[in-house]
């Protein structure tokens, strides 16, 4: 029995430190015109907030993983006013503890954006322009939107509000709650 306990404690002491840490990555992109943002992740939630700014700020935070080439990998680029952000979370079949990744973005109010996550929720607030939000498995919450919105999830609730020139909402498994504001077409 004592050998089993020692082996268990040894295994825990080896595995526990690998899931106990957190990492943080951030970058600010200066813009000179209308922003275009593309975000793609395989397993992270995404939170997008707008402001009266002429830049995009991206922050990736993790729990239980480090941000590096062998764990959570961040690939980013900027060409003029076009910002691309890719976040790849490792696929694991066995894990101990809580592991998560989260992307937080602060963007100009007016922009063109494509935000995609294969597994995670998307939250957006106060965006104006041509916005595409897509989650394979997660809810979408988009409030105070203005312009063109395309929101789709394979498995999750969609709740949106705003003034829309064009609106497309689709969920394969979840409720759709839509509040269309005055001036919508």
Secondary structure as GFF3:
##gff-version 3
##sequence-region A 1 185
A	DSSP	alpha_helix	2	20	.	.	.	ID=ss1
A	DSSP	beta_strand	22	30	.	.	.	ID=ss2
A	DSSP	beta_strand	35	41	.	.	.	ID=ss3
A	DSSP	beta_strand	45	51	.	.	.	ID=ss4
A	DSSP	beta_strand	55	63	.	.	.	ID=ss5
A	DSSP	beta_strand	73	79	.	.	.	ID=ss6
A	DSSP	beta_strand	82	88	.	.	.	ID=ss7
A	DSSP	beta_strand	100	108	.	.	.	ID=ss8
A	DSSP	beta_strand	110	117	.	.	.	ID=ss9
A	DSSP	beta_strand	122	125	.	.	.	ID=ss10
A	DSSP	beta_strand	128	135	.	.	.	ID=ss11
A	DSSP	beta_strand	140	153	.	.	.	ID=ss12
A	DSSP	beta_strand	158	171	.	.	.	ID=ss13
A	DSSP	beta_strand	176	180	.	.	.	ID=ss14
###
